[in-house]
Amino acid sequence: MKTKLLFLFLLSFFLFSCEKDETTDYRALAAGEWEGTFKGDDMGTWTMNIKSDGSLTGGLLSTNVPGITFPGKGTVSVDGDILADIQVTSTTSSMTGKIDGNNMSGTWSNAIYGIGGTWSGSKK
């Protein structure tokens, strides 16, 4: 009887101690080219390049100001949270969002102009 109890104890110990709590590093998974659209108080398209360290650069093209790409930069966290700033003339618009597989989405806003909306896109 003691042998069976010891065996069950050891079996359960190994089953539960081998369980890993793996965290996905979205920075590496997100590395590459992305593109999408934004809408709301303004609309247009955006592109971004994400590096494996989570840094991102890109640009935004508004339908209200055709022919001018506004530059942006930001970061992707280990958890897949996106935070980017777009330099629009003399102000900055902010994009925040989340990566979900090969898609991403979120909101954008410009506090100076009091405008905002949503954005979404996918990996190229």
C-alpha positions, 0 to 999 in steps of 0.5 A: 500500500505504501508503495502505491501511495508513493508511486501516486505521489511521485506521478502527480509531482512529475505531472504538475512540476513539468507544466510550463507557464510559457509566455509568448514574446509578441515582439519576435512574432510581430517582426516584419512589415504590417499595413492597414487602415484607420477611420474616425474623424480622419481616415487613411492608410498606414504602414509599419515595420516592426523589429524583433526587439519591439521597436517600430517605425512607419508612416500614415497617409491621410485622405485629408492631406494627400501625398504626404506621409506622416512619420511614426515610431513606437514599440511593441511590448512582450505582451503584444501591446502597441504604442506609437506616435505619429508626427502630424504637422506640429502635433502628435497623434497616438496609436494604441492597440494589440496584436492578435496573431497576424492582425492588429487593431486599436484606437488613435487620437490627437488630443490637440485637435480633439479627434480620434478613431479606430485602426486595424491591419495585418502582417504582409 
